[in-house]
Amino acid sequence: MLLTIDVGNTHTVLGLFDGEDIVEHWRISTDARRTADELAVLLQGLMGMHPLLGDELGDGIDGIAICATVPSVLHELREVTRRYYGDVPAVLVEPGVKTGVPILTDNPKEVGADRIINAVAAVDLYGGPAIVVDFGTATTFDAVSARGEYIGGVIAPGIEISVEALGVRGAQLRKIEVARPRSVIGKNTVEAMQSGIIYGFAGQVDGVVNRMARELADDPEEVTVIATGGLAPMVLGESSVIDEHEPWLTLIGLRLVYERNVSRM
């Protein structure tokens, strides 16, 4: 089986693939202070519960694919693969790794690995032109051309960041649960904040995507819009531009990149 690990700024998502099928997944908090040994113990605890894997760390794992937006965690995971999975082929997404997606930006090295991986999966699943909207710590919008090239994107504050900012900077406001309110017009402070977050972000997504689509294709209707990320379900029902929801888009992209690189190792 293939173990895929997507390290974000707030959460880390792990997926277990049997061929092309994801058979198990986990979501944990990202902690830049965790050492390689602590990460190994955490992995053993999670995967030890799966019936298709053995009790020992590494049993049943034939390959590993990792991308990370937190350099310190990537460093520790590199050590995990060396010390605990020494005989298992591992692909860590970084400069020099073959993705199959040309990066047409001013400085390709500054584009987050997860954004490139999302583009890889989008091209494979839906083709181009496409826009990937990833609802994570930041809300990112990534554009893929009709030829399958990554051509750039947009970065906006994420939903959780905005909620925290309101709670910190608003004298009479507090951190709230991100949930859909009873109505757009809030009857209390919590509902008013929830409405601003949910419908405000839906409007942001529609506005940004429509502008990107007009730049991306002569016919904006040809652009496929794919939503992913842990908070995507909060906006899906309110946005009018999202065509597809793929919660495991990054993990699928990691599987594809692993397959494109493992034969070269």
C-alpha positions in Angstrom: 0.0 0.0 0.0 1.0 3.6 -0.6 1.1 6.0 2.3 0.5 9.7 1.3 1.1 12.6 3.7 0.0 16.2 3.0 1.5 18.6 5.6 -0.4 21.9 5.8 0.2 24.8 8.1 -2.7 23.8 10.4 -3.5 20.2 9.6 -1.8 17.1 8.2 -3.8 14.7 6.1 -2.7 11.1 5.6 -4.1 8.7 3.1 -3.6 5.0 2.5 -4.0 3.8 -1.1 -4.6 0.3 -2.3 -3.9 0.8 -6.0 -5.9 3.8 -7.1 -8.4 3.5 -4.2 -8.0 5.4 -1.0 -8.9 2.9 1.7 -8.2 4.9 4.8 -7.5 8.5 5.8 -6.6 10.5 8.9 -6.4 14.2 9.8 -4.1 15.4 12.6 -2.8 18.8 13.8 0.4 20.0 12.3 3.0 20.6 15.0 6.4 21.9 13.9 7.9 20.9 17.2 7.3 17.2 16.7 10.5 15.2 16.2 11.0 12.3 13.8 10.6 9.8 16.6 7.3 11.4 17.8 6.0 11.3 14.2 7.0 7.7 13.9 5.0 6.8 17.1 2.0 8.8 15.8 2.1 6.9 12.5 2.4 3.6 14.2 -0.6 4.4 16.4 -2.8 5.4 13.5 -1.8 2.7 11.0 -1.8 0.0 13.7 -5.6 0.2 13.9 -6.0 -0.7 10.2 -6.8 -4.3 9.5 -4.8 -4.6 6.3 -1.6 -3.5 8.0 0.7 -5.3 10.4 1.4 -4.4 14.0 5.0 -3.2 13.3 5.7 0.2 11.8 6.1 -0.2 8.0 4.3 -3.5 7.7 2.2 -3.4 4.6 3.6 -0.1 3.3 5.1 -0.4 -0.1 5.7 3.3 -0.8 5.5 6.8 0.7 4.7 10.1 -0.9 5.0 13.4 1.0 4.5 17.1 0.4 4.8 19.8 3.1 4.4 23.5 3.3 6.2 23.5 6.7 10.0 23.0 6.1 10.7 21.8 9.7 8.1 19.0 9.4 9.4 18.0 6.0 12.9 17.7 7.5 11.6 15.4 10.3 9.5 13.3 7.9 12.6 12.8 5.8 14.2 11.4 8.9 11.2 9.2 9.5 11.5 7.7 6.1 15.2 7.1 6.5 15.1 5.6 10.0 11.8 3.7 10.1 11.0 3.0 6.4 14.5 2.6 5.1 13.6 -0.2 2.6 10.4 1.6 1.3 10.6 3.8 -1.7 9.8 7.4 -0.7 9.1 10.5 -2.8 9.3 13.9 -1.1 7.9 16.6 -3.3 10.6 19.3 -3.8 12.5 20.9 -6.6 13.7 18.2 -9.0 10.8 15.8 -8.5 9.0 15.0 -11.7 5.3 16.1 -11.6 4.4 16.3 -15.2 3.0 19.8 -14.8 5.0 22.7 -16.2 5.1 25.7 -13.8 4.8 29.0 -15.7 5.3 31.5 -12.9 8.0 34.1 -12.3 9.7 31.9 -9.6 8.5 28.3 -9.8 10.4 27.4 -6.6 8.2 29.7 -4.5 4.9 27.9 -5.4 3.8 25.7 -2.6 4.2 22.0 -3.2 0.6 21.3 -2.3 -0.6 23.7 -5.0 1.4 21.9 -7.7 0.2 18.5 -6.4 -3.4 19.8 -6.6 -2.8 20.8 -10.2 -1.4 17.4 -11.0 -4.5 15.7 -9.7 -6.8 18.2 -11.4 -5.2 17.6 -14.8 -5.4 13.9 -14.4 -9.0 13.8 -13.2 -10.7 16.6 -15.1 -8.2 18.0 -17.7 -7.7 21.7 -18.4 -8.5 24.5 -18.2 -9.3 24.2 -14.5 -9.3 26.2 -11.3 -8.6 24.5 -8.0 -10.0 26.2 -4.9 -8.3 24.8 -1.7 -10.0 25.8 1.6 -7.1 25.5 4.0 -5.3 27.8 6.3 -5.3 30.1 3.4 -7.9 29.9 0.6 -5.9 29.4 -2.6 -7.1 29.5 -6.2 -4.8 27.8 -8.7 -5.2 28.0 -12.5 -4.3 25.2 -14.9 -4.3 25.9 -18.6 -5.9 23.8 -21.3 -2.4 22.3 -21.9 -2.1 21.2 -18.3 0.3 24.0 -17.3 0.2 25.6 -13.8 0.1 29.3 -14.7 -0.5 31.0 -11.3 -3.1 31.7 -8.8 -4.6 33.8 -5.9 -4.0 33.6 -2.2 -6.6 34.9 0.3 -7.0 34.5 4.1 -8.6 31.3 5.0 -11.9 30.8 6.9 -10.4 29.9 10.2 -7.9 32.8 10.0 -10.7 35.2 9.4 -12.7 33.8 12.4 -9.7 34.1 14.7 -9.0 37.7 13.5 -12.6 38.8 14.2 -12.4 37.3 17.7 -9.0 38.9 18.5 -9.6 42.4 17.0 -13.3 42.8 17.7 -13.9 44.1 21.2 -17.3 42.6 21.5 -16.7 39.6 19.3 -15.4 36.1 20.0 -14.3 33.0 18.2 -17.3 31.1 16.9 -18.1 27.7 15.4 -18.0 27.9 11.6 -21.5 26.7 10.8 -24.3 27.8 8.5 -26.7 30.2 10.3 -30.5 30.0 10.2 -30.7 32.9 7.8 -28.4 35.4 6.0 -29.7 38.2 8.3 -28.3 37.1 11.7 -30.6 37.5 14.8 -27.6 37.5 17.2 -23.9 38.2 17.1 -22.9 34.6 16.6 -25.3 34.1 13.6 -24.3 37.5 12.2 -20.6 36.4 12.2 -21.4 33.0 10.8 -23.3 34.6 8.0 -20.5 37.0 7.2 -18.0 34.1 7.1 -20.1 31.6 5.1 -21.8 33.9 2.6 -18.8 36.3 2.5 -16.5 33.5 1.5 -19.0 32.1 -1.0 -19.1 35.5 -2.6 -15.4 35.8 -2.6 -15.0 32.4 -4.3 -17.6 33.3 -7.0 -16.0 36.7 -7.7 -12.4 35.5 -7.8 -13.2 32.4 -9.9 -15.3 34.3 -12.4 -12.4 36.7 -13.0 -9.8 34.0 -13.2 -12.0 32.0 -15.7 -12.2 35.0 -18.0 -8.4 35.2 -18.1 -7.9 31.5 -18.4 -10.2 30.6 -21.3 -12.0 32.3 -24.2 -15.1 30.6 -23.0 -15.2 30.6 -19.2 -17.8 27.9 -19.2 -15.1 25.5 -20.3 -13.2 25.9 -17.1 -13.7 23.2 -14.5 -13.7 24.5 -10.9 -12.7 21.9 -8.3 -13.0 22.5 -4.5 -10.9 20.7 -2.0 -9.7 21.2 1.6 -11.2 20.5 5.0 -13.5 23.5 5.1 -14.8 23.2 1.5 -18.1 21.7 2.5 -19.0 24.9 4.4 -19.1 26.9 1.1 -20.1 24.3 -1.4 -23.8 24.8 -1.1 -23.5 28.6 -1.3 -21.1 29.0 -4.2 -22.5 29.0 -7.7 -19.2 28.3 -9.6 -17.9 25.1 -8.1 -18.3 22.1 -10.4 -16.6 19.3 -8.5 -15.7 18.5 -4.9 -12.7 16.2 -4.4 -11.7 16.1 -0.7 -8.7 13.9 -1.4 -7.4 15.9 -4.4 -3.9 16.5 -2.8 -3.6 12.8 -1.8 -4.5 11.7 -5.3 -1.9 14.1 -6.7 0.7 12.6 -4.3 -0.2 9.1 -5.6 0.3 10.2 -9.2 3.6 11.9 -8.5 4.8 8.8 -6.7 4.0 6.7 -9.7 5.8 9.1 -12.0 9.0 9.1 -9.9 9.4 5.7 -8.2 10.5 4.0 -11.4 13.3 6.6 -11.7 14.7 6.0 -8.1 
